[in-house]
Amino acid sequence: MTEQLSKLAYSIAELCQMAGVGRSFLYEEVKAGHLVLTKAGRRSIVLHDDAVAWLTHLPKRAPASTPPGGRRSVS
């Protein structure tokens, strides 16, 4: 029986694509101390556990409620 090993780390481009965020936002999160980068030589990578922790702690927003009738008023 073979066990599948998940990736241990992601490049910046991979994490942007997987998380659906832009590169600038990702680097803003690093600068703010919300996301940890690890250096592998000259390359910056994000460890799997750090990526999961970052995604888990992003602010959550409840969907906007729709008034009866299904339409929102436009101001």
mmCIF file of the N, C-alpha and C atoms, coordinates in Angstrom:
data_MODEL
# 
_entry.id   MODEL 
# 
loop_
_atom_site.group_PDB 
_atom_site.id 
_atom_site.type_symbol 
_atom_site.label_atom_id 
_atom_site.label_alt_id 
_atom_site.label_comp_id 
_atom_site.label_asym_id 
_atom_site.label_entity_id 
_atom_site.label_seq_id 
_atom_site.pdbx_PDB_ins_code 
_atom_site.Cartn_x 
_atom_site.Cartn_y 
_atom_site.Cartn_z 
_atom_site.occupancy 
_atom_site.B_iso_or_equiv 
_atom_site.pdbx_formal_charge 
_atom_site.auth_seq_id 
_atom_site.auth_comp_id 
_atom_site.auth_asym_id 
_atom_site.auth_atom_id 
_atom_site.pdbx_PDB_model_num 
ATOM 1   N N  . MET A 1 1  ? 0.848   -1.176 0.000  1.00 0.00 ? 1  MET A N  1 
ATOM 2   C CA . MET A 1 1  ? 0.000   0.000  0.000  1.00 0.00 ? 1  MET A CA 1 
ATOM 3   C C  . MET A 1 1  ? 0.893   1.240  0.000  1.00 0.00 ? 1  MET A C  1 
ATOM 4   N N  . THR A 1 2  ? 0.649   2.157  -0.932 1.00 0.00 ? 2  THR A N  1 
ATOM 5   C CA . THR A 1 2  ? 1.451   3.378  -0.994 1.00 0.00 ? 2  THR A CA 1 
ATOM 6   C C  . THR A 1 2  ? 0.672   4.536  -0.388 1.00 0.00 ? 2  THR A C  1 
ATOM 7   N N  . GLU A 1 3  ? 1.384   5.336  0.372  1.00 0.00 ? 3  GLU A N  1 
ATOM 8   C CA . GLU A 1 3  ? 0.774   6.520  0.967  1.00 0.00 ? 3  GLU A CA 1 
ATOM 9   C C  . GLU A 1 3  ? 1.126   7.721  0.118  1.00 0.00 ? 3  GLU A C  1 
ATOM 10  N N  . GLN A 1 4  ? 0.148   8.590  -0.091 1.00 0.00 ? 4  GLN A N  1 
ATOM 11  C CA . GLN A 1 4  ? 0.396   9.796  -0.863 1.00 0.00 ? 4  GLN A CA 1 
ATOM 12  C C  . GLN A 1 4  ? 0.874   10.888 0.085  1.00 0.00 ? 4  GLN A C  1 
ATOM 13  N N  . LEU A 1 5  ? 2.015   11.469 -0.221 1.00 0.00 ? 5  LEU A N  1 
ATOM 14  C CA . LEU A 1 5  ? 2.582   12.529 0.590  1.00 0.00 ? 5  LEU A CA 1 
ATOM 15  C C  . LEU A 1 5  ? 2.163   13.863 -0.003 1.00 0.00 ? 5  LEU A C  1 
ATOM 16  N N  . SER A 1 6  ? 1.512   14.713 0.793  1.00 0.00 ? 6  SER A N  1 
ATOM 17  C CA . SER A 1 6  ? 1.138   16.016 0.289  1.00 0.00 ? 6  SER A CA 1 
ATOM 18  C C  . SER A 1 6  ? 2.374   16.904 0.246  1.00 0.00 ? 6  SER A C  1 
ATOM 19  N N  . LYS A 1 7  ? 2.283   17.991 -0.493 1.00 0.00 ? 7  LYS A N  1 
ATOM 20  C CA . LYS A 1 7  ? 3.414   18.911 -0.591 1.00 0.00 ? 7  LYS A CA 1 
ATOM 21  C C  . LYS A 1 7  ? 3.728   19.477 0.776  1.00 0.00 ? 7  LYS A C  1 
ATOM 22  N N  . LEU A 1 8  ? 4.984   19.615 1.071  1.00 0.00 ? 8  LEU A N  1 
ATOM 23  C CA . LEU A 1 8  ? 5.417   20.158 2.350  1.00 0.00 ? 8  LEU A CA 1 
ATOM 24  C C  . LEU A 1 8  ? 5.554   21.676 2.307  1.00 0.00 ? 8  LEU A C  1 
ATOM 25  N N  . ALA A 1 9  ? 5.729   22.233 1.100  1.00 0.00 ? 9  ALA A N  1 
ATOM 26  C CA . ALA A 1 9  ? 5.904   23.677 0.961  1.00 0.00 ? 9  ALA A CA 1 
ATOM 27  C C  . ALA A 1 9  ? 5.435   24.121 -0.421 1.00 0.00 ? 9  ALA A C  1 
ATOM 28  N N  . TYR A 1 10 ? 5.132   25.412 -0.538 1.00 0.00 ? 10 TYR A N  1 
ATOM 29  C CA . TYR A 1 10 ? 4.631   25.984 -1.785 1.00 0.00 ? 10 TYR A CA 1 
ATOM 30  C C  . TYR A 1 10 ? 5.447   27.202 -2.162 1.00 0.00 ? 10 TYR A C  1 
ATOM 31  N N  . SER A 1 11 ? 5.612   27.409 -3.460 1.00 0.00 ? 11 SER A N  1 
ATOM 32  C CA . SER A 1 11 ? 6.223   28.652 -3.923 1.00 0.00 ? 11 SER A CA 1 
ATOM 33  C C  . SER A 1 11 ? 5.181   29.758 -3.767 1.00 0.00 ? 11 SER A C  1 
ATOM 34  N N  . ILE A 1 12 ? 5.619   30.994 -3.886 1.00 0.00 ? 12 ILE A N  1 
ATOM 35  C CA . ILE A 1 12 ? 4.695   32.119 -3.794 1.00 0.00 ? 12 ILE A CA 1 
ATOM 36  C C  . ILE A 1 12 ? 3.630   32.008 -4.887 1.00 0.00 ? 12 ILE A C  1 
ATOM 37  N N  . ALA A 1 13 ? 4.052   31.701 -6.100 1.00 0.00 ? 13 ALA A N  1 
ATOM 38  C CA . ALA A 1 13 ? 3.108   31.576 -7.214 1.00 0.00 ? 13 ALA A CA 1 
ATOM 39  C C  . ALA A 1 13 ? 2.085   30.467 -6.969 1.00 0.00 ? 13 ALA A C  1 
ATOM 40  N N  . GLU A 1 14 ? 2.538   29.327 -6.452 1.00 0.00 ? 14 GLU A N  1 
ATOM 41  C CA . GLU A 1 14 ? 1.619   28.218 -6.163 1.00 0.00 ? 14 GLU A CA 1 
ATOM 42  C C  . GLU A 1 14 ? 0.596   28.604 -5.106 1.00 0.00 ? 14 GLU A C  1 
ATOM 43  N N  . LEU A 1 15 ? 1.063   29.251 -4.040 1.00 0.00 ? 15 LEU A N  1 
ATOM 44  C CA . LEU A 1 15 ? 0.143   29.622 -2.969 1.00 0.00 ? 15 LEU A CA 1 
ATOM 45  C C  . LEU A 1 15 ? -0.863  30.663 -3.447 1.00 0.00 ? 15 LEU A C  1 
ATOM 46  N N  . CYS A 1 16 ? -0.419  31.621 -4.248 1.00 0.00 ? 16 CYS A N  1 
ATOM 47  C CA . CYS A 1 16 ? -1.341  32.617 -4.811 1.00 0.00 ? 16 CYS A CA 1 
ATOM 48  C C  . CYS A 1 16 ? -2.438  31.927 -5.615 1.00 0.00 ? 16 CYS A C  1 
ATOM 49  N N  . GLN A 1 17 ? -2.042  31.002 -6.463 1.00 0.00 ? 17 GLN A N  1 
ATOM 50  C CA . GLN A 1 17 ? -3.005  30.302 -7.307 1.00 0.00 ? 17 GLN A CA 1 
ATOM 51  C C  . GLN A 1 17 ? -3.961  29.458 -6.470 1.00 0.00 ? 17 GLN A C  1 
ATOM 52  N N  . MET A 1 18 ? -3.433  28.716 -5.509 1.00 0.00 ? 18 MET A N  1 
ATOM 53  C CA . MET A 1 18 ? -4.268  27.836 -4.697 1.00 0.00 ? 18 MET A CA 1 
ATOM 54  C C  . MET A 1 18 ? -5.221  28.623 -3.800 1.00 0.00 ? 18 MET A C  1 
ATOM 55  N N  . ALA A 1 19 ? -4.753  29.745 -3.249 1.00 0.00 ? 19 ALA A N  1 
ATOM 56  C CA . ALA A 1 19 ? -5.572  30.526 -2.322 1.00 0.00 ? 19 ALA A CA 1 
ATOM 57  C C  . ALA A 1 19 ? -6.464  31.531 -3.054 1.00 0.00 ? 19 ALA A C  1 
ATOM 58  N N  . GLY A 1 20 ? -6.197  31.756 -4.324 1.00 0.00 ? 20 GLY A N  1 
ATOM 59  C CA . GLY A 1 20 ? -7.009  32.701 -5.091 1.00 0.00 ? 20 GLY A CA 1 
ATOM 60  C C  . GLY A 1 20 ? -6.745  34.149 -4.710 1.00 0.00 ? 20 GLY A C  1 
ATOM 61  N N  . VAL A 1 21 ? -5.505  34.446 -4.351 1.00 0.00 ? 21 VAL A N  1 
ATOM 62  C CA . VAL A 1 21 ? -5.134  35.813 -3.983 1.00 0.00 ? 21 VAL A CA 1 
ATOM 63  C C  . VAL A 1 21 ? -3.979  36.267 -4.861 1.00 0.00 ? 21 VAL A C  1 
ATOM 64  N N  . GLY A 1 22 ? -3.774  37.563 -4.886 1.00 0.00 ? 22 GLY A N  1 
ATOM 65  C CA . GLY A 1 22 ? -2.691  38.126 -5.680 1.00 0.00 ? 22 GLY A CA 1 
ATOM 66  C C  . GLY A 1 22 ? -1.372  38.129 -4.934 1.00 0.00 ? 22 GLY A C  1 
ATOM 67  N N  . ARG A 1 23 ? -0.318  38.256 -5.696 1.00 0.00 ? 23 ARG A N  1 
ATOM 68  C CA . ARG A 1 23 ? 1.033   38.285 -5.158 1.00 0.00 ? 23 ARG A CA 1 
ATOM 69  C C  . ARG A 1 23 ? 1.234   39.464 -4.202 1.00 0.00 ? 23 ARG A C  1 
ATOM 70  N N  . SER A 1 24 ? 0.710   40.626 -4.569 1.00 0.00 ? 24 SER A N  1 
ATOM 71  C CA . SER A 1 24 ? 0.857   41.817 -3.715 1.00 0.00 ? 24 SER A CA 1 
ATOM 72  C C  . SER A 1 24 ? 0.181   41.603 -2.364 1.00 0.00 ? 24 SER A C  1 
ATOM 73  N N  . PHE A 1 25 ? -1.021  41.035 -2.376 1.00 0.00 ? 25 PHE A N  1 
ATOM 74  C CA . PHE A 1 25 ? -1.734  40.767 -1.125 1.00 0.00 ? 25 PHE A CA 1 
ATOM 75  C C  . PHE A 1 25 ? -0.932  39.798 -0.260 1.00 0.00 ? 25 PHE A C  1 
ATOM 76  N N  . LEU A 1 26 ? -0.373  38.781 -0.881 1.00 0.00 ? 26 LEU A N  1 
ATOM 77  C CA . LEU A 1 26 ? 0.403   37.795 -0.133 1.00 0.00 ? 26 LEU A CA 1 
ATOM 78  C C  . LEU A 1 26 ? 1.598   38.462 0.552  1.00 0.00 ? 26 LEU A C  1 
ATOM 79  N N  . TYR A 1 27 ? 2.305   39.320 -0.177 1.00 0.00 ? 27 TYR A N  1 
ATOM 80  C CA . TYR A 1 27 ? 3.454   40.001 0.420  1.00 0.00 ? 27 TYR A CA 1 
ATOM 81  C C  . TYR A 1 27 ? 3.026   41.012 1.486  1.00 0.00 ? 27 TYR A C  1 
ATOM 82  N N  . GLU A 1 28 ? 1.834   41.613 1.343  1.00 0.00 ? 28 GLU A N  1 
ATOM 83  C CA . GLU A 1 28 ? 1.314   42.488 2.399  1.00 0.00 ? 28 GLU A CA 1 
ATOM 84  C C  . GLU A 1 28 ? 1.061   41.687 3.675  1.00 0.00 ? 28 GLU A C  1 
ATOM 85  N N  . GLU A 1 29 ? 0.555   40.478 3.527  1.00 0.00 ? 29 GLU A N  1 
ATOM 86  C CA . GLU A 1 29 ? 0.313   39.606 4.670  1.00 0.00 ? 29 GLU A CA 1 
ATOM 87  C C  . GLU A 1 29 ? 1.625   39.215 5.356  1.00 0.00 ? 29 GLU A C  1 
ATOM 88  N N  . VAL A 1 30 ? 2.667   39.006 4.567  1.00 0.00 ? 30 VAL A N  1 
ATOM 89  C CA . VAL A 1 30 ? 3.984   38.700 5.122  1.00 0.00 ? 30 VAL A CA 1 
ATOM 90  C C  . VAL A 1 30 ? 4.502   39.909 5.898  1.00 0.00 ? 30 VAL A C  1 
ATOM 91  N N  . LYS A 1 31 ? 4.399   41.086 5.283  1.00 0.00 ? 31 LYS A N  1 
ATOM 92  C CA . LYS A 1 31 ? 4.884   42.318 5.917  1.00 0.00 ? 31 LYS A CA 1 
ATOM 93  C C  . LYS A 1 31 ? 4.144   42.598 7.222  1.00 0.00 ? 31 LYS A C  1 
ATOM 94  N N  . ALA A 1 32 ? 2.842   42.284 7.254  1.00 0.00 ? 32 ALA A N  1 
ATOM 95  C CA . ALA A 1 32 ? 2.033   42.503 8.452  1.00 0.00 ? 32 ALA A CA 1 
ATOM 96  C C  . ALA A 1 32 ? 2.277   41.435 9.520  1.00 0.00 ? 32 ALA A C  1 
ATOM 97  N N  . GLY A 1 33 ? 3.024   40.392 9.171  1.00 0.00 ? 33 GLY A N  1 
ATOM 98  C CA . GLY A 1 33 ? 3.318   39.342 10.139 1.00 0.00 ? 33 GLY A CA 1 
ATOM 99  C C  . GLY A 1 33 ? 2.253   38.263 10.218 1.00 0.00 ? 33 GLY A C  1 
ATOM 100 N N  . HIS A 1 34 ? 1.348   38.236 9.255  1.00 0.00 ? 34 HIS A N  1 
ATOM 101 C CA . HIS A 1 34 ? 0.272   37.244 9.258  1.00 0.00 ? 34 HIS A CA 1 
ATOM 102 C C  . HIS A 1 34 ? 0.660   35.938 8.574  1.00 0.00 ? 34 HIS A C  1 
ATOM 103 N N  . LEU A 1 35 ? 1.661   35.997 7.705  1.00 0.00 ? 35 LEU A N  1 
ATOM 104 C CA . LEU A 1 35 ? 2.098   34.827 6.955  1.00 0.00 ? 35 LEU A CA 1 
ATOM 105 C C  . LEU A 1 35 ? 3.611   34.731 7.062  1.00 0.00 ? 35 LEU A C  1 
ATOM 106 N N  . VAL A 1 36 ? 4.103   33.525 7.314  1.00 0.00 ? 36 VAL A N  1 
ATOM 107 C CA . VAL A 1 36 ? 5.541   33.299 7.493  1.00 0.00 ? 36 VAL A CA 1 
ATOM 108 C C  . VAL A 1 36 ? 6.145   32.730 6.217  1.00 0.00 ? 36 VAL A C  1 
ATOM 109 N N  . LEU A 1 37 ? 7.205   33.384 5.735  1.00 0.00 ? 37 LEU A N  1 
ATOM 110 C CA . LEU A 1 37 ? 7.973   32.849 4.617  1.00 0.00 ? 37 LEU A CA 1 
ATOM 111 C C  . LEU A 1 37 ? 9.191   32.129 5.172  1.00 0.00 ? 37 LEU A C  1 
ATOM 112 N N  . THR A 1 38 ? 9.597   31.085 4.485  1.00 0.00 ? 38 THR A N  1 
ATOM 113 C CA . THR A 1 38 ? 10.812  30.354 4.825  1.00 0.00 ? 38 THR A CA 1 
ATOM 114 C C  . THR A 1 38 ? 11.747  30.459 3.634  1.00 0.00 ? 38 THR A C  1 
ATOM 115 N N  . LYS A 1 39 ? 13.007  30.686 3.880  1.00 0.00 ? 39 LYS A N  1 
ATOM 116 C CA . LYS A 1 39 ? 13.973  30.791 2.797  1.00 0.00 ? 39 LYS A CA 1 
ATOM 117 C C  . LYS A 1 39 ? 14.625  29.443 2.550  1.00 0.00 ? 39 LYS A C  1 
ATOM 118 N N  . ALA A 1 40 ? 14.678  29.047 1.294  1.00 0.00 ? 40 ALA A N  1 
ATOM 119 C CA . ALA A 1 40 ? 15.385  27.847 0.859  1.00 0.00 ? 40 ALA A CA 1 
ATOM 120 C C  . ALA A 1 40 ? 16.431  28.340 -0.136 1.00 0.00 ? 40 ALA A C  1 
ATOM 121 N N  . GLY A 1 41 ? 17.607  28.636 0.389  1.00 0.00 ? 41 GLY A N  1 
ATOM 122 C CA . GLY A 1 41 ? 18.607  29.296 -0.440 1.00 0.00 ? 41 GLY A CA 1 
ATOM 123 C C  . GLY A 1 41 ? 18.132  30.707 -0.707 1.00 0.00 ? 41 GLY A C  1 
ATOM 124 N N  . ARG A 1 42 ? 18.001  31.065 -1.976 1.00 0.00 ? 42 ARG A N  1 
ATOM 125 C CA . ARG A 1 42 ? 17.502  32.394 -2.339 1.00 0.00 ? 42 ARG A CA 1 
ATOM 126 C C  . ARG A 1 42 ? 15.995  32.406 -2.557 1.00 0.00 ? 42 ARG A C  1 
ATOM 127 N N  . ARG A 1 43 ? 15.404  31.255 -2.525 1.00 0.00 ? 43 ARG A N  1 
ATOM 128 C CA . ARG A 1 43 ? 13.974  31.121 -2.834 1.00 0.00 ? 43 ARG A CA 1 
ATOM 129 C C  . ARG A 1 43 ? 13.120  31.241 -1.582 1.00 0.00 ? 43 ARG A C  1 
ATOM 130 N N  . SER A 1 44 ? 11.996  31.949 -1.714 1.00 0.00 ? 44 SER A N  1 
ATOM 131 C CA . SER A 1 44 ? 11.028  32.053 -0.618 1.00 0.00 ? 44 SER A CA 1 
ATOM 132 C C  . SER A 1 44 ? 9.949   31.003 -0.820 1.00 0.00 ? 44 SER A C  1 
ATOM 133 N N  . ILE A 1 45 ? 9.684   30.248 0.226  1.00 0.00 ? 45 ILE A N  1 
ATOM 134 C CA . ILE A 1 45 ? 8.624   29.250 0.176  1.00 0.00 ? 45 ILE A CA 1 
ATOM 135 C C  . ILE A 1 45 ? 7.743   29.416 1.411  1.00 0.00 ? 45 ILE A C  1 
ATOM 136 N N  . VAL A 1 46 ? 6.547   28.855 1.325  1.00 0.00 ? 46 VAL A N  1 
ATOM 137 C CA . VAL A 1 46 ? 5.641   28.848 2.466  1.00 0.00 ? 46 VAL A CA 1 
ATOM 138 C C  . VAL A 1 46 ? 5.395   27.394 2.829  1.00 0.00 ? 46 VAL A C  1 
ATOM 139 N N  . LEU A 1 47 ? 5.725   27.045 4.058  1.00 0.00 ? 47 LEU A N  1 
ATOM 140 C CA . LEU A 1 47 ? 5.498   25.679 4.514  1.00 0.00 ? 47 LEU A CA 1 
ATOM 141 C C  . LEU A 1 47 ? 4.002   25.389 4.577  1.00 0.00 ? 47 LEU A C  1 
ATOM 142 N N  . HIS A 1 48 ? 3.648   24.147 4.318  1.00 0.00 ? 48 HIS A N  1 
ATOM 143 C CA . HIS A 1 48 ? 2.241   23.741 4.289  1.00 0.00 ? 48 HIS A CA 1 
ATOM 144 C C  . HIS A 1 48 ? 1.497   24.153 5.565  1.00 0.00 ? 48 HIS A C  1 
ATOM 145 N N  . ASP A 1 49 ? 2.077   23.862 6.712  1.00 0.00 ? 49 ASP A N  1 
ATOM 146 C CA . ASP A 1 49 ? 1.418   24.194 7.986  1.00 0.00 ? 49 ASP A CA 1 
ATOM 147 C C  . ASP A 1 49 ? 1.235   25.697 8.153  1.00 0.00 ? 49 ASP A C  1 
ATOM 148 N N  . ASP A 1 50 ? 2.211   26.499 7.693  1.00 0.00 ? 50 ASP A N  1 
ATOM 149 C CA . ASP A 1 50 ? 2.091   27.958 7.767  1.00 0.00 ? 50 ASP A CA 1 
ATOM 150 C C  . ASP A 1 50 ? 0.992   28.468 6.842  1.00 0.00 ? 50 ASP A C  1 
ATOM 151 N N  . ALA A 1 51 ? 0.875   27.861 5.661  1.00 0.00 ? 51 ALA A N  1 
ATOM 152 C CA . ALA A 1 51 ? -0.171  28.254 4.719  1.00 0.00 ? 51 ALA A CA 1 
ATOM 153 C C  . ALA A 1 51 ? -1.557  27.951 5.287  1.00 0.00 ? 51 ALA A C  1 
ATOM 154 N N  . VAL A 1 52 ? -1.718  26.775 5.867  1.00 0.00 ? 52 VAL A N  1 
ATOM 155 C CA . VAL A 1 52 ? -3.003  26.388 6.458  1.00 0.00 ? 52 VAL A CA 1 
ATOM 156 C C  . VAL A 1 52 ? -3.356  27.309 7.628  1.00 0.00 ? 52 VAL A C  1 
ATOM 157 N N  . ALA A 1 53 ? -2.377  27.597 8.478  1.00 0.00 ? 53 ALA A N  1 
ATOM 158 C CA . ALA A 1 53 ? -2.623  28.486 9.626  1.00 0.00 ? 53 ALA A CA 1 
ATOM 159 C C  . ALA A 1 53 ? -3.033  29.874 9.144  1.00 0.00 ? 53 ALA A C  1 
ATOM 160 N N  . TRP A 1 54 ? -2.369  30.384 8.129  1.00 0.00 ? 54 TRP A N  1 
ATOM 161 C CA . TRP A 1 54 ? -2.691  31.714 7.586  1.00 0.00 ? 54 TRP A CA 1 
ATOM 162 C C  . TRP A 1 54 ? -4.112  31.731 7.024  1.00 0.00 ? 54 TRP A C  1 
ATOM 163 N N  . LEU A 1 55 ? -4.448  30.744 6.215  1.00 0.00 ? 55 LEU A N  1 
ATOM 164 C CA . LEU A 1 55 ? -5.785  30.692 5.622  1.00 0.00 ? 55 LEU A CA 1 
ATOM 165 C C  . LEU A 1 55 ? -6.870  30.552 6.688  1.00 0.00 ? 55 LEU A C  1 
ATOM 166 N N  . THR A 1 56 ? -6.586  29.780 7.718  1.00 0.00 ? 56 THR A N  1 
ATOM 167 C CA . THR A 1 56 ? -7.546  29.561 8.795  1.00 0.00 ? 56 THR A CA 1 
ATOM 168 C C  . THR A 1 56 ? -7.835  30.845 9.572  1.00 0.00 ? 56 THR A C  1 
ATOM 169 N N  . HIS A 1 57 ? -6.834  31.716 9.672  1.00 0.00 ? 57 HIS A N  1 
ATOM 170 C CA . HIS A 1 57 ? -6.990  32.929 10.469 1.00 0.00 ? 57 HIS A CA 1 
ATOM 171 C C  . HIS A 1 57 ? -7.407  34.162 9.663  1.00 0.00 ? 57 HIS A C  1 
ATOM 172 N N  . LEU A 1 58 ? -7.661  33.994 8.367  1.00 0.00 ? 58 LEU A N  1 
ATOM 173 C CA . LEU A 1 58 ? -8.174  35.127 7.593  1.00 0.00 ? 58 LEU A CA 1 
ATOM 174 C C  . LEU A 1 58 ? -9.550  35.501 8.125  1.00 0.00 ? 58 LEU A C  1 
ATOM 175 N N  . PRO A 1 59 ? -9.895  36.797 8.112  1.00 0.00 ? 59 PRO A N  1 
ATOM 176 C CA . PRO A 1 59 ? -11.201 37.210 8.633  1.00 0.00 ? 59 PRO A CA 1 
ATOM 177 C C  . PRO A 1 59 ? -12.343 36.584 7.830  1.00 0.00 ? 59 PRO A C  1 
ATOM 178 N N  . LYS A 1 60 ? -13.356 36.212 8.538  1.00 0.00 ? 60 LYS A N  1 
ATOM 179 C CA . LYS A 1 60 ? -14.538 35.618 7.904  1.00 0.00 ? 60 LYS A CA 1 
ATOM 180 C C  . LYS A 1 60 ? -15.614 36.695 7.768  1.00 0.00 ? 60 LYS A C  1 
ATOM 181 N N  . ARG A 1 61 ? -16.396 36.597 6.720  1.00 0.00 ? 61 ARG A N  1 
ATOM 182 C CA . ARG A 1 61 ? -17.464 37.556 6.500  1.00 0.00 ? 61 ARG A CA 1 
ATOM 183 C C  . ARG A 1 61 ? -18.723 36.791 6.127  1.00 0.00 ? 61 ARG A C  1 
ATOM 184 N N  . ALA A 1 62 ? -19.783 37.066 6.862  1.00 0.00 ? 62 ALA A N  1 
ATOM 185 C CA . ALA A 1 62 ? -21.062 36.413 6.571  1.00 0.00 ? 62 ALA A CA 1 
ATOM 186 C C  . ALA A 1 62 ? -21.632 36.986 5.278  1.00 0.00 ? 62 ALA A C  1 
ATOM 187 N N  . PRO A 1 63 ? -22.312 36.179 4.501  1.00 0.00 ? 63 PRO A N  1 
ATOM 188 C CA . PRO A 1 63 ? -22.929 36.695 3.274  1.00 0.00 ? 63 PRO A CA 1 
ATOM 189 C C  . PRO A 1 63 ? -23.976 37.745 3.608  1.00 0.00 ? 63 PRO A C  1 
ATOM 190 N N  . ALA A 1 64 ? -24.086 38.738 2.731  1.00 0.00 ? 64 ALA A N  1 
ATOM 191 C CA . ALA A 1 64 ? -25.081 39.791 2.932  1.00 0.00 ? 64 ALA A CA 1 
ATOM 192 C C  . ALA A 1 64 ? -26.471 39.182 2.807  1.00 0.00 ? 64 ALA A C  1 
ATOM 193 N N  . SER A 1 65 ? -27.355 39.602 3.686  1.00 0.00 ? 65 SER A N  1 
ATOM 194 C CA . SER A 1 65 ? -28.716 39.069 3.627  1.00 0.00 ? 65 SER A CA 1 
ATOM 195 C C  . SER A 1 65 ? -29.491 39.776 2.517  1.00 0.00 ? 65 SER A C  1 
ATOM 196 N N  . THR A 1 66 ? -30.372 39.030 1.896  1.00 0.00 ? 66 THR A N  1 
ATOM 197 C CA . THR A 1 66 ? -31.207 39.563 0.832  1.00 0.00 ? 66 THR A CA 1 
ATOM 198 C C  . THR A 1 66 ? -32.597 39.818 1.398  1.00 0.00 ? 66 THR A C  1 
ATOM 199 N N  . PRO A 1 67 ? -33.110 41.038 1.206  1.00 0.00 ? 67 PRO A N  1 
ATOM 200 C CA . PRO A 1 67 ? -34.439 41.338 1.737  1.00 0.00 ? 67 PRO A CA 1 
ATOM 201 C C  . PRO A 1 67 ? -35.516 40.519 1.029  1.00 0.00 ? 67 PRO A C  1 
ATOM 202 N N  . PRO A 1 68 ? -36.699 40.409 1.630  1.00 0.00 ? 68 PRO A N  1 
ATOM 203 C CA . PRO A 1 68 ? -37.794 39.669 0.982  1.00 0.00 ? 68 PRO A CA 1 
ATOM 204 C C  . PRO A 1 68 ? -38.032 40.211 -0.424 1.00 0.00 ? 68 PRO A C  1 
ATOM 205 N N  . GLY A 1 69 ? -38.272 39.344 -1.338 1.00 0.00 ? 69 GLY A N  1 
ATOM 206 C CA . GLY A 1 69 ? -38.473 39.755 -2.722 1.00 0.00 ? 69 GLY A CA 1 
ATOM 207 C C  . GLY A 1 69 ? -37.220 39.505 -3.551 1.00 0.00 ? 69 GLY A C  1 
ATOM 208 N N  . GLY A 1 70 ? -36.101 39.276 -2.881 1.00 0.00 ? 70 GLY A N  1 
ATOM 209 C CA . GLY A 1 70 ? -34.898 38.881 -3.571 1.00 0.00 ? 70 GLY A CA 1 
ATOM 210 C C  . GLY A 1 70 ? -34.068 39.991 -4.176 1.00 0.00 ? 70 GLY A C  1 
ATOM 211 N N  . ARG A 1 71 ? -34.442 41.255 -3.989 1.00 0.00 ? 71 ARG A N  1 
ATOM 212 C CA . ARG A 1 71 ? -33.667 42.343 -4.570 1.00 0.00 ? 71 ARG A CA 1 
ATOM 213 C C  . ARG A 1 71 ? -33.133 43.262 -3.489 1.00 0.00 ? 71 ARG A C  1 
ATOM 214 N N  . ARG A 1 72 ? -31.941 43.733 -3.745 1.00 0.00 ? 72 ARG A N  1 
ATOM 215 C CA . ARG A 1 72 ? -31.361 44.719 -2.845 1.00 0.00 ? 72 ARG A CA 1 
ATOM 216 C C  . ARG A 1 72 ? -31.592 46.104 -3.426 1.00 0.00 ? 72 ARG A C  1 
ATOM 217 N N  . SER A 1 73 ? -31.760 47.058 -2.552 1.00 0.00 ? 73 SER A N  1 
ATOM 218 C CA . SER A 1 73 ? -31.933 48.425 -3.047 1.00 0.00 ? 73 SER A CA 1 
ATOM 219 C C  . SER A 1 73 ? -30.592 48.990 -3.453 1.00 0.00 ? 73 SER A C  1 
ATOM 220 N N  . VAL A 1 74 ? -30.571 49.782 -4.505 1.00 0.00 ? 74 VAL A N  1 
ATOM 221 C CA . VAL A 1 74 ? -29.341 50.411 -5.003 1.00 0.00 ? 74 VAL A CA 1 
ATOM 222 C C  . VAL A 1 74 ? -29.399 51.865 -4.614 1.00 0.00 ? 74 VAL A C  1 
ATOM 223 N N  . SER A 1 75 ? -28.368 52.315 -3.914 1.00 0.00 ? 75 SER A N  1 
ATOM 224 C CA . SER A 1 75 ? -28.347 53.710 -3.461 1.00 0.00 ? 75 SER A CA 1 
ATOM 225 C C  . SER A 1 75 ? -27.651 54.588 -4.445 1.00 0.00 ? 75 SER A C  1 
# 
